[in-house]
């Protein structure tokens, strides 16, 4: 290597011409305590030592400078980029340094810290539905914005811009080679844009063709290793597609890690190594440890600490204890939220969560549920709900449809959006899959096609007209389950209804459980874990959390209570529901006091009936 191409390690000895010069030349650190059971030395390159605190500083400064040199980026143009977080921060930073207006398109489910940092650098943010594995929707929106104003925008395009790869060939690769004195057995990196793995890999292979290169991806979204797509909780990687900048021909292999493993290692790095990093960095080190155990003959394994953990304080989609009080969980619902409720009719209704929520006197909520029960009536009479999205509303066939709903809808106090049962289920399913719609025959030919902005599409194979059922992305999901562990892994007995799709569709997931059991007990019946812990934001232990509705196997419903409730409405209308709310919702000091109103004997009888029905 010539003297001119060596990293300039002494640059910080004097004043820098601008903050843009504070990029690269980051430290390489050996891990000592977390690696006690592995033989190869394990090194991490700590990339938060930079202008914005992440690996992306390198590539965006380089992509901007190359674009300016070619004339692709000129004064007066605007910068437009798609990002799940760190790339958007780096892009906004370089735009600020160089004086370009910047717009970032990103999934709405990313951490609040990242959004605030981008705005601090002056970027405008445009959100698309979904989370980490839904970048394809953001890329589609970016294309629409760019096509609407040809020549106005320059798009860095980190996923397919070769300057991304070149930045690592010129900087990261040479730095690693010099810092390790050329002793690198393997380089491991979680695949985001693909530029780091490809650039470092190409450089290292020019120095030593025997260096092994491993891509890392979420086990829940293992596109490279299994062609499997899914939701995960590792921000910055596993974006739901294989980027053009990833040269898979370089790879020795692919390593998968779960979200839970990644967060656990990130926490251990802070406690045992003093390295407070983000979840994708935990993913890198988890994979590096797996590789070191599998190949003890390697002289060293090198990976990257992508950013600091300070960007993840409000990121709930992670492993770790989720236990909160019922009141703390309900406090996560904000005025104006769309709240989707799990269960069906009077089966496994998240009634304790609704009870705690209404006690906070929220406003302008939307409630959606496949079959709505009297929790919808509570919301309307309490003045909390402005809109209902459902296929049917009442307690059940013996008690008929909701008269309260009819009164509020016909008087214009509440907006009502009616779907078929299948149609609403497909709306949640589309959101859970991260797609804008699902084609179906449901509702075609009925008056329901006029609600919710429904459109039709022609099947490209048969020409048949189909209903393009639009995705429904709730802000919050309220779900009640029979069993969960402290990490939020939830198991449901009996019919699961639409709960798994609702949890995947919602930005925030709040759960109450009849029991909190050990992680080992949950693992014994892993196929029943329909809602994994990384999706859950808050979990509260609430026995009889659906009462007087039923919870399969735990307790039966109370039909006599429903009859009394409906009888009050027949006699006094809305006033009866208002009195019910005062007695059962607002007056009790705690949920235990609410349950006491029904009497311990009735609850015991309900539990006995449930055991009889399910054994």
C-alpha positions in Angstrom: 0.0 0.0 0.0 1.4 3.4 -1.0 1.9 6.1 1.6 -0.6 8.3 -0.2 -3.4 5.7 0.1 -2.9 5.0 3.8 -5.6 6.4 6.2 -4.6 9.8 7.7 -4.7 8.8 11.3 -3.2 12.1 12.4 -5.8 14.4 10.8 -7.4 15.2 14.2 -4.1 16.7 15.5 -5.1 20.0 14.0 -8.2 22.0 13.3 -10.5 20.6 10.6 -11.7 22.8 7.7 -15.3 21.7 8.4 -17.3 19.0 10.1 -17.4 17.1 6.8 -13.7 16.3 7.4 -14.6 14.4 10.6 -15.6 11.3 8.8 -13.8 7.9 8.9 -10.6 6.8 10.8 -12.7 5.2 13.5 -11.3 3.0 16.2 -11.1 -0.8 16.1 -11.7 -2.4 19.5 -11.1 -5.9 20.7 -13.9 -7.5 22.7 -12.7 -9.3 25.9 -15.5 -10.4 28.2 -18.3 -11.3 25.9 -15.9 -13.6 23.9 -14.8 -15.8 26.8 -16.0 -19.0 25.2 -14.5 -18.4 21.7 -11.0 -18.8 20.5 -10.6 -16.3 17.6 -10.0 -12.7 18.5 -13.2 -10.6 17.8 -12.8 -7.0 16.8 -15.4 -4.3 16.3 -15.0 -1.1 14.3 -16.9 1.6 16.3 -18.5 3.8 13.7 -20.3 6.2 16.1 -17.0 8.1 16.2 -18.1 10.5 13.4 -20.1 13.6 12.5 -23.6 12.1 13.0 -22.6 9.0 14.9 -23.1 6.2 12.4 -21.5 4.3 9.5 -23.6 6.1 7.0 -21.6 9.3 7.2 -18.9 7.8 5.1 -21.0 6.8 2.2 -23.2 10.0 2.0 -20.3 12.4 2.0 -18.7 10.4 -0.7 -21.9 10.0 -2.8 -22.5 13.8 -2.6 -19.0 14.7 -3.6 -18.9 12.3 -6.5 -22.3 13.5 -7.7 -21.1 17.2 -7.5 -17.9 16.3 -9.4 -19.9 14.6 -12.2 -22.5 17.4 -12.4 -25.4 15.2 -11.3 -25.9 17.4 -8.2 -26.0 21.1 -8.9 -26.9 24.2 -6.9 -30.6 24.8 -6.7 -31.5 21.1 -6.8 -33.1 19.3 -3.9 -32.0 16.0 -2.3 -34.5 13.2 -2.0 -33.7 9.9 -0.3 -35.3 6.8 1.1 -34.1 5.6 4.5 -35.0 3.6 7.6 -33.0 5.9 9.9 -29.2 6.3 9.9 -28.9 6.8 6.2 -31.5 9.6 6.4 -29.7 11.3 9.2 -26.4 11.2 7.3 -28.1 12.4 4.1 -29.8 15.3 6.0 -26.4 16.2 7.6 -24.5 16.4 4.4 -27.3 18.3 2.8 -27.1 20.8 5.7 -23.3 21.1 5.4 -23.5 21.7 1.6 -26.7 23.8 1.6 -29.2 21.6 -0.2 -32.9 21.2 0.8 -33.5 17.6 1.8 -36.5 15.3 1.9 -36.4 11.8 3.4 -39.1 9.2 2.7 -39.2 6.5 5.4 -41.5 3.9 7.1 -43.5 5.5 9.9 -42.5 2.7 12.3 -38.9 3.8 12.8 -37.6 5.2 16.1 -38.6 8.7 17.2 -34.9 9.6 17.9 -34.0 9.1 14.3 -37.0 11.2 13.1 -36.1 14.1 15.4 -32.4 14.1 14.4 -33.3 14.3 10.7 -35.6 17.2 11.4 -32.9 18.9 13.5 -30.7 18.8 10.4 -33.5 20.6 8.4 -34.9 17.6 6.5 -38.6 17.2 5.6 -39.9 13.8 6.4 -42.6 11.9 4.4 -43.9 8.7 5.9 -45.2 5.5 4.4 -47.0 2.6 6.2 -45.1 -0.1 8.0 -41.8 -0.7 9.6 -38.3 -2.0 8.9 -39.2 -4.6 6.4 -41.5 -2.3 4.4 -38.9 -0.1 2.7 -40.3 -1.1 -0.7 -43.3 1.1 0.0 -41.0 4.0 0.8 -39.1 3.5 -2.4 -42.3 3.4 -4.4 -43.3 6.8 -2.9 -39.9 8.2 -3.6 -40.3 7.2 -7.3 -43.6 9.0 -7.4 -42.2 12.2 -6.0 -39.2 12.2 -8.3 -41.3 11.4 -11.4 -43.7 14.2 -10.7 -40.9 16.8 -10.9 -38.2 15.7 -13.4 -34.8 17.5 -12.8 -35.7 18.9 -9.4 -34.4 16.1 -7.3 -31.1 14.3 -6.9 -31.5 10.9 -5.3 -28.4 9.4 -3.7 -29.9 5.9 -3.9 -27.8 4.1 -1.3 -29.2 0.7 -2.3 -27.9 0.9 -5.9 -25.4 3.8 -6.1 -21.9 2.3 -6.8 -20.3 5.3 -5.0 -21.6 3.7 -1.8 -19.4 0.6 -2.4 -16.5 2.8 -3.5 -16.6 4.7 -0.2 -15.8 1.5 1.6 -13.2 0.4 -0.9 -11.3 3.7 -0.4 -11.8 4.1 3.4 -13.2 1.4 5.6 -11.4 -1.5 3.9 -7.9 0.1 4.1 -8.5 1.2 7.7 -9.4 -2.3 8.8 -6.4 -3.8 7.0 -4.0 -1.5 8.7 -5.6 -1.7 12.1 -5.5 -5.5 12.1 -2.0 -5.6 10.6 -3.5 -7.8 7.8 -4.7 -10.6 10.2 -8.4 -10.9 9.3 -9.9 -14.3 9.1 -13.4 -13.3 8.4 -15.5 -10.1 8.0 -19.1 -10.2 9.1 -21.8 -7.6 8.4 -25.5 -7.4 8.6 -26.9 -6.6 5.2 -28.5 -3.2 4.8 -27.7 -1.3 1.6 -25.0 -3.9 0.8 -22.3 -1.3 0.2 -20.2 -2.0 3.3 -20.1 -5.8 2.8 -19.3 -5.4 -0.9 -16.8 -2.6 -0.6 -14.9 -4.0 2.4 -15.1 -7.4 0.9 -13.6 -6.4 -2.5 -10.8 -4.5 -0.8 -9.9 -7.3 1.6 -9.9 -9.9 -1.1 -7.3 -7.8 -3.1 -5.1 -8.0 0.0 -5.9 -11.6 1.0 -8.0 -13.8 -1.3 -8.6 -16.2 1.6 -10.6 -13.7 3.8 -14.0 -15.1 4.5 -17.1 -12.8 4.0 -20.4 -13.4 5.7 -23.7 -11.6 5.3 -26.0 -11.4 8.4 -29.8 -11.1 8.2 -32.7 -11.3 10.6 -33.9 -14.9 11.0 -37.5 -13.5 10.8 -36.7 -12.0 7.3 -34.2 -14.4 5.8 -34.3 -13.4 2.2 -30.8 -14.5 1.3 -30.7 -17.8 3.1 -34.3 -18.9 2.9 -36.1 -16.5 0.5 -38.4 -15.8 3.4 -40.0 -12.4 4.2 -41.3 -11.3 7.6 -41.4 -8.6 10.2 -38.5 -8.1 12.6 -37.2 -5.6 15.1 -33.7 -4.9 13.9 -33.6 -1.3 12.5 -31.4 -0.7 9.6 -31.2 -4.1 8.0 -33.5 -6.7 6.5 -35.4 -4.2 4.4 -37.5 -6.8 2.6 -35.4 -7.0 -0.7 -31.9 -7.8 -1.9 -30.2 -4.5 -2.8 -28.3 -4.1 -6.1 -25.2 -3.0 -4.2 -24.8 -6.4 -2.5 -22.4 -8.6 -4.5 -23.6 -12.0 -3.4 -20.8 -13.7 -5.4 -18.3 -12.5 -2.8 -20.1 -14.2 0.1 -18.7 -17.2 1.9 -22.0 -17.7 3.6 -25.0 -16.2 5.4 -25.6 -16.1 9.1 -29.1 -15.4 10.6 -29.8 -13.9 14.1 -33.2 -13.3 15.7 -34.3 -9.9 17.0 -34.2 -11.3 20.5 -30.6 -12.5 20.1 -29.6 -9.2 18.6 -31.0 -7.1 21.4 -29.6 -9.5 24.1 -26.1 -9.1 22.7 -26.5 -5.3 22.3 -27.4 -5.2 26.0 -24.5 -7.4 27.0 -22.1 -5.2 25.0 -23.1 -2.3 27.1 -22.9 -4.1 30.4 -19.8 -6.3 29.7 -17.7 -4.3 27.2 -18.9 -0.7 27.8 -20.1 -0.4 24.2 -23.6 1.1 24.1 -24.7 0.3 20.6 -27.8 -0.1 18.5 -29.7 -3.3 17.7 -28.1 -4.0 14.3 -24.7 -3.8 16.0 -25.9 -6.4 18.4 -26.9 -8.5 15.4 -23.4 -8.2 13.9 -21.7 -9.3 17.1 -24.2 -12.1 17.7 -23.4 -13.4 14.2 -19.6 -13.0 14.8 -19.8 -15.0 18.0 -21.7 -17.8 16.1 -19.0 -17.8 13.4 -16.2 -17.8 15.9 -17.7 -20.8 17.7 -18.2 -22.7 14.5 -14.7 -21.9 13.1 -12.2 -21.7 16.0 -9.3 -22.0 13.5 -9.9 -18.4 12.3 -7.2 -15.9 13.4 -9.8 -13.2 13.9 -13.4 -12.2 13.2 -14.1 -8.5 12.4 -17.5 -6.7 12.4 -19.0 -3.3 12.7 -20.6 -1.3 15.5 -22.9 0.7 13.2 -24.2 3.4 15.6 -24.9 4.3 19.2 -27.7 2.9 21.4 -28.8 6.4 22.2 -31.0 6.3 19.1 -33.1 3.4 20.4 -34.5 4.6 23.8 -38.0 4.8 22.4 -37.7 1.7 20.3 -40.2 -0.7 21.8 -39.8 -3.5 19.2 -37.1 -5.2 21.1 -36.5 -8.1 23.4 -36.3 -7.4 27.2 -39.0 -7.3 29.8 -42.3 -5.7 28.7 -44.2 -5.8 31.9 -46.1 -2.6 32.8 -49.1 -1.8 34.9 -52.5 -1.7 33.1 -52.6 2.0 33.5 -49.1 2.5 32.1 -50.1 0.4 29.0 -53.3 2.4 28.4 -51.3 5.6 28.7 -49.5 4.8 25.4 -52.7 5.5 23.5 -52.9 9.1 22.2 -55.8 11.3 21.3 -56.7 10.7 17.6 -55.3 7.2 17.5 -56.8 4.4 15.4 -57.2 1.6 17.9 -57.7 -2.0 16.7 -59.2 -4.5 19.2 -58.4 -8.2 19.2 -60.7 -11.0 19.9 -64.2 -11.2 18.4 -67.6 -10.1 19.8 -67.6 -11.2 23.4 -64.6 -13.6 22.9 -61.3 -12.6 24.4 -62.1 -8.9 24.3 -59.3 -6.7 25.6 -61.9 -5.2 28.0 -59.4 -4.3 30.8 -57.4 -2.2 28.4 -60.6 -0.5 27.1 -61.6 0.1 30.7 -58.3 1.7 31.6 -58.2 3.7 28.4 -61.6 5.3 28.8 -60.8 6.3 32.4 -58.2 8.6 30.8 -61.0 10.4 29.0 -59.4 10.2 25.5 -60.8 12.0 22.4 -61.2 11.5 18.6 -60.4 7.8 18.6 -61.2 5.3 15.9 -62.2 1.8 17.0 -61.9 -1.1 14.6 -62.7 -4.7 15.2 -64.1 -7.5 13.1 -67.2 -8.0 15.3 -67.7 -5.1 17.7 -69.2 -5.7 21.1 -70.3 -3.2 23.8 -66.8 -1.7 24.1 -67.8 0.2 21.0 -70.9 1.6 22.8 -68.8 2.5 25.8 -66.4 4.5 23.5 -69.2 6.4 21.8 -71.1 7.3 25.0 -67.9 8.3 26.7 -67.2 10.8 24.0 -63.9 9.0 23.1 -64.8 7.5 19.7 -65.5 9.5 16.6 -65.3 6.6 14.1 -66.1 2.9 14.0 -64.7 0.4 11.5 -66.4 -3.0 11.8 -68.6 -5.6 10.0 -71.2 -6.0 12.8 -71.9 -4.4 16.2 -73.8 -5.8 19.0 -73.4 -8.3 21.8 -74.6 -11.4 20.0 -77.6 -12.8 18.2 -79.8 -13.1 21.3 -79.4 -9.4 22.0 -79.4 -8.1 18.5 -77.6 -5.2 16.8 -76.4 -2.2 18.7 -79.1 0.5 19.1 -76.5 2.9 20.5 -74.5 2.6 17.3 -77.6 3.4 15.2 -78.4 6.5 17.3 -74.8 7.9 17.1 -74.3 7.1 13.4 -77.7 8.4 12.2 -77.3 11.6 14.3 -73.9 12.2 12.7 -72.0 12.1 15.9 -69.9 9.1 14.8 -68.6 8.1 11.4 -69.3 4.4 10.5 -67.2 2.5 8.0 -68.7 -1.0 7.3 -66.8 -3.9 5.8 -67.6 -7.5 5.3 -66.1 -9.8 7.9 -63.6 -11.1 5.3 -62.9 -7.7 3.9 -61.9 -6.3 7.3 -59.7 -9.4 8.0 -58.0 -8.9 4.6 -57.3 -5.2 5.5 -55.4 -6.3 8.6 -53.7 -9.1 6.7 -52.5 -6.7 3.9 -51.0 -4.4 6.5 -49.4 -7.3 8.3 -47.8 -8.3 5.0 -46.7 -4.7 4.3 -48.6 -4.5 0.9 -51.0 -1.8 -0.1 -53.9 -4.1 -0.9 -55.0 -7.7 -1.3 -57.3 -8.8 -4.2 -60.5 -10.6 -3.3 -64.1 -11.3 -4.4 -65.5 -10.1 -1.1 -68.1 -7.2 -1.2 -68.2 -7.1 -5.0 -71.7 -6.2 -6.2 -72.7 -4.8 -2.8 -73.2 -1.3 -1.5 -70.2 -1.8 0.8 -67.9 -1.1 -2.2 -68.6 2.6 -1.7 -66.9 2.8 1.7 -63.3 3.1 2.6 -62.1 4.2 -0.8 -62.4 0.7 -2.2 -61.2 0.2 -5.8 -61.3 -2.7 -8.2 -58.4 -4.3 -10.2 -58.4 -6.7 -13.1 -56.6 -10.0 -12.5 -53.6 -10.0 -14.9 -54.2 -13.7 -15.6 -57.9 -14.1 -16.0 -59.1 -10.6 -16.5 -61.6 -11.1 -13.6 -62.6 -8.0 -11.7 -61.5 -8.2 -8.1 -61.9 -6.0 -5.0 -58.5 -4.4 -4.1 -59.0 -4.5 -0.4 -56.9 -1.7 1.1 -54.4 -2.3 3.9 -55.4 -1.0 7.4 -52.6 0.2 9.6 -53.9 0.9 13.1 -51.9 3.1 15.4 -52.5 0.8 18.4 -53.6 -2.8 18.9 -55.3 -3.9 22.1 -55.1 -7.6 22.6 -55.9 -10.0 25.5 -54.2 -13.5 25.6 -54.2 -16.4 27.9 -50.5 -16.7 28.5 -47.3 -14.6 27.9 -43.8 -14.5 29.3 -42.1 -11.3 30.6 -40.5 -10.7 27.2 -44.0 -10.3 25.6 -44.1 -13.6 23.7 -47.9 -14.3 23.7 -49.8 -17.5 23.3 -53.5 -17.8 22.5 -55.7 -20.8 23.3 -58.7 -21.5 21.1 -59.5 -19.6 17.9 -57.0 -16.7 17.4 -59.4 -14.6 15.4 -57.4 -11.7 13.6 -55.1 -11.0 16.5 -51.8 -12.0 14.9 -52.4 -9.8 11.9 -53.6 -6.9 14.0 -50.4 -7.1 16.0 -48.2 -7.1 12.9 -50.2 -4.2 11.3 -50.2 -1.9 14.3 -47.4 0.6 15.2 -48.0 0.0 19.0 -49.1 -3.3 20.5 -50.6 -3.4 24.1 -51.3 -6.8 25.6 -53.0 -8.0 28.8 -52.5 -11.7 29.8 -54.3 -14.0 32.2 -50.9 -15.5 33.2 -47.3 -14.5 33.0 -45.2 -17.7 32.7 -41.5 -18.5 32.3 -39.7 -18.2 29.0 -39.1 -22.0 29.2 -42.8 -22.7 29.4 -43.4 -20.6 26.3 -40.7 -22.4 24.4 -42.2 -25.8 25.1 -45.2 -24.9 22.8 -43.5 -22.5 20.4 -46.1 -23.1 17.7 -48.7 -21.4 19.9 -46.7 -18.1 20.1 -48.7 -16.1 17.7 -47.4 -12.7 18.8 -43.6 -12.7 19.3 -42.2 -10.4 22.0 -40.4 -8.0 19.8 -43.8 -6.8 18.5 -45.2 -6.0 21.9 -44.7 -2.5 23.5 -46.3 -3.1 26.8 -47.6 -6.2 28.6 -49.8 -6.2 31.8 -50.8 -9.1 34.0 -54.6 -8.8 34.3 -56.5 -12.0 35.4 -60.1 -11.8 34.2 -58.9 -9.2 31.7 -61.8 -10.0 29.4 -64.5 -10.4 32.0 -67.6 -10.5 31.8 -66.7 -11.5 28.2 -65.2 -15.0 27.9 -61.6 -16.1 27.6 -61.3 -19.6 26.2 -60.3 -22.2 28.8 -60.1 -19.6 31.6 -63.7 -18.4 32.1 -67.0 -18.3 30.3 -69.1 -15.2 29.4 -71.9 -13.9 31.6 -75.1 -13.8 29.4 -77.2 -12.7 32.3 -75.1 -9.6 32.6 -75.5 -8.9 28.9 -79.3 -9.3 29.2 -79.4 -6.7 32.1 -77.2 -4.3 30.1 -79.3 -4.5 27.0 -82.5 -4.2 29.0 -81.3 -0.9 30.4 -80.7 0.4 26.9 -84.2 -0.7 25.8 -85.7 1.2 28.7 -83.5 4.3 28.8 -81.2 4.4 25.8 -77.9 6.2 26.0 -78.5 7.2 29.6 -78.4 3.6 30.6 -74.9 3.2 29.1 -73.8 6.5 30.7 -74.9 5.1 34.1 -73.1 1.8 33.4 -69.9 3.7 32.6 -70.2 5.6 35.8 -70.7 2.5 37.9 -68.3 0.1 36.2 -65.6 2.2 34.6 -65.2 5.5 36.3 -66.1 4.7 40.0 -63.9 1.7 40.7 -60.5 2.8 42.0 -58.7 -0.1 40.4 -59.5 -3.0 38.0 -59.8 -5.3 41.0 -62.6 -3.1 42.3 -64.3 -3.4 38.9 -64.2 -7.2 39.2 -65.5 -7.0 42.7 -68.7 -5.5 41.4 -69.5 -8.9 39.8 -68.7 -10.9 42.9 -66.1 -13.6 43.4 -68.7 -16.3 43.2 -69.8 -15.4 39.7 -66.2 -15.4 38.5 -65.6 -18.8 40.1 -68.7 -20.2 38.4 -67.5 -18.7 35.0 -64.1 -20.4 35.4 -65.8 -23.7 36.2 -68.0 -23.5 33.2 -65.0 -22.8 31.0 -63.2 -25.9 32.3 -66.3 -28.0 31.6 -66.6 -26.7 28.1 -62.9 -27.2 27.2 -62.2 -30.6 28.8 
